[in-house]
Amino acid sequence: MDASGWAKAPDFSGNAARAEAVRSQTLVDKHTYLEDGMTPVSCGQCGTEVLVRKNSVKHTSIQWTTDPASSCPEFANTNGGRPVGMSCPQLRRSIDHAVLEGMVHILDREAP
């Protein structure tokens, strides 16, 4: 097969039923990874709200609902809008507090 026919994933253009099944599963996956289990958490320092999911004790997914460089002073006060470690320590403390208070649940307590 030449490079022009290579695709990282098949497109199933010759199989409409399979293409629809893949599209449907992609929508389910998108919902699962981007929306399911997301809990709003506000930073105790600046009030910026993010969506949080704790997949395990060590894994936290965070979705910013605003541009962090314009809504989070920690991000705004750094070069390029990103603090060291790509995180805001005040927001991290707020998320940890929300977990301790039971507002954010850890989905897999067995995972490392």
C-alpha positions, 0 to 999 in steps of 0.5 A: 500500500502506498502512503497516499492510501494510509490512514491511522484509522479506517474510514469505513466509507465502503460500509455505511452500517459500520461507519454509523456504528463507529460514529455512534460510539464516538459520540458515546465516548465523547460524552463519557470522557468530556461530560460524564461525572464532571462536577463544577468546582470553584477556586476558593481564591479567585472563584474561577469555576472548572469542571472536575472528574476524579477517575482515581486518587491520582488522576484528575480531569479538569475542564476550564469553562473560561480561558484560564489566562483571563479568569485565573490570576495564577495563570494571568500572572505568568509568562504565556498564561501557564504557571509552572506545572500547568496548574494553579495551586489554589485551584488544586487545593479547592479540588482536593477540598471538594474531594474531601468534602464529598462534593467530587467523587473518586470513580475508581478508588482501587486504581493507583 
